[in-house]
Amino acid sequence: MLANVIGNVDDAVADMIIDTLGSGLAAIISLLTLQKWTDLSVGEEAIKDYLGHHKH
C-alpha cells in the first residue's frame, strides 16, 4: 500500500538524494557567507572599547 502512495520508489529515492545534496549545498553556502560577513576585527574593537570603559 505504501508503494501506491509513493508511486515509483526509484523516483522517490532519487528525489530524496537530490534534496539532501541541495540542502547540503545550501548549508555550505550559508556557512561561507556567514563567515565572510563576520569580521573578527569588529569583535576585537568592541572588546577593546568595552575594556576601556570598564576599568576597575
C-alpha positions in Angstrom: 0.0 0.0 0.0 2.9 2.4 0.8 4.3 1.9 -2.7 0.9 3.1 -4.1 1.2 6.3 -2.1 4.8 7.0 -3.1 4.4 5.9 -6.7 7.7 5.0 -8.2 10.1 4.1 -5.4 13.2 4.8 -7.6 11.9 8.3 -8.3 11.2 8.9 -4.6 14.8 7.8 -3.7 16.3 10.0 -6.4 14.2 12.9 -5.1 15.5 12.4 -1.6 19.1 12.2 -2.7 18.8 15.4 -4.8 17.0 17.1 -1.8 19.8 16.0 0.5 22.5 17.3 -1.8 20.7 20.6 -2.3 20.3 21.2 1.4 23.9 20.3 2.0 25.0 22.8 -0.7 22.7 25.5 0.8 24.3 24.8 4.2 27.8 25.2 2.9 27.0 28.4 1.0 25.3 29.8 4.1 28.3 28.9 6.3 30.7 30.5 3.9 28.6 33.6 3.6 28.2 33.9 7.3 32.0 33.6 7.8 32.5 36.3 5.2 30.0 38.7 6.9 31.6 38.0 10.3 34.6 40.3 10.7 36.6 39.4 13.7 38.3 42.8 13.8 34.9 44.3 14.7 34.7 42.0 17.6 38.2 42.9 18.7 37.4 46.6 18.6 34.2 46.0 20.6 36.2 44.2 23.3 38.9 46.9 23.5 36.1 49.6 23.7 34.3 47.6 26.5 37.6 47.1 28.5 38.5 50.8 28.0 35.2 51.9 29.6 35.0 49.3 32.3 38.4 49.5 34.1 38.3 48.7 37.8 
